[in-house]
Amino acid sequence: MLGFIYIMSNPAHSGLLKIGQTSKDPLVRRKDLSSTGVPEEFVIEYQALTSDYRRQEKLIHQKLNKVRHSSKKEFFSVSVPEAINTIREQLGDKIKYEEVFHTTSEELKKASSRKTLMASLKVFSLLVLIYITYISMSSN
């Protein structure tokens, strides 16, 4: 049976990730979790569609047992990239589809730098266009 293994974070639970499974779309699961009295909504960091997802989740939890917050809960003190790597190692070619939503601070800085560079290029292009127009009007 196909289902999802997911990683979610929550700003109210800093440093902890929820790693779980669902037969539903993880967006639906996120909504369920976010309506259970938590102060902030969960954020989907990663999802993988796989076969035998319930058993796979248990095996992933076993691999992460040393960083498990509580034996009765699905929260782990691990970084998103480490959690993704653990899931990928466990699932291997059983992954039918995966999506990474997590953005590192380095990626955010790069994206911000690209936006700044693009904005600067647009301004420069506009100034060149204005200058060319001014020169062509002056010569007439």
N, C-alpha and C positions, 0 to 999 in steps of 0.2 A: 504494500500500500504506500502511495506517495504522500509526503507531507513535508513540512518545513522545519528546519533547525534555524533558530534565529538568535541574534544578539541584540539586546536592548540596553540602553542606559537611561538613567533618570537623574536630572540635576539635583534632586533632593537626596539622592543616594550616591554622593560623590565617591569615586574610586571603586564602585561596585558595578558589575555587569550582570544582567539577567540573561542566562543562556537556557533556552527552552525549546519546545517543539509544539507544533500545532498542525492540525489537518486543514485549518482555515488559512486564508490569506493573513500573513503577519500583521497587515494593517488593521484587520478586524481584531486580532489578538491584542494589539497595542491599545486599541480603543477599550477593550474589556479591562485590561490591566489599569488603564488610566482612569477608569471610573470607579475604582475600588477604594477611594478615600486617600489616594496619595496626593501630596501637595502640588506636584508638577506632573506633566504628561511624560510618558516614556518616549524615547527616541529610538527608532530602528537603526541599528548600525550595520547590520549584515543579515542576509537571509540566504538559505540554500535549500533548494527542492531536492529531495532524495527519497530513495526507497527505504523501507524498514526504519522510518524516522524515529519511532519510539525507542527501539533497541539502540539505535545510533546515539540518541540523546544520552541514554544511560552510560554508554561507553565513553562518550565525551566528558560527562560529569566525572566518571572514574579517573580519566586522565588529568582532570583539573582538581581532583580531590584535595590536594595540598593547599590550594588557594580558595577553597570553598568557604564562604562566610559562615554558613550553618548547615549541618547535615540534613536539615528538613526543608531547606530553601534552595532555590536555583540561582543564588547570587554568588559571584566570584570576584575576588580581588586580583584582576588581571587586566592588562591593556587590551584594547580592541584588536590590534594587529596580532598579539599573541593568541587571543581567543580564536581569531579567524584561522591562523596557522594550525592550531590544534584541531579545529573542525575539518579543515582541508586534509590534514594528515589522516584523520579517522575515516572520513568519507571517501577520499581518493576519487576513483572513477565512478562512484555511486552518485556524485553530484550531477543532477540533470540540468540544473540552472542555478546560478548564484548572482547575487547583487550586493555590492559593497556601497554603503551610504556614508560610512565614516570618513571624516575629513580630518587629517592631522593639522596641527598648528602650522607646520611647514607648508603644507598644501594650501592652507588659507593665506599665508604670507605670499606664496607664489601667485595665487589668484589675484590677490590685492595688488601686487606689483604689476601683473599683466594689465589689470584694469587701469592703474595709474599710467602705465606706459601708453596704452591705447588712447586714453583721454588726452595725454600730452601730444601724441601724434595727431589727433583730431584738431586740437587747438593750433598746433604748428601748421597743419595743412590749411586751416581756415585763414591764418595770418598770411601765408604765402599767396593764397587766392586773393585776399584783400589787397596785398601789395601789388600783385600782377594787374589787378583791375585798376588800381590807382595809377600805376605806370602807364597802362594803355590809355587811360582817360587823359592823363597829363600830356601825352605826346600828340593828342588830337587837337 
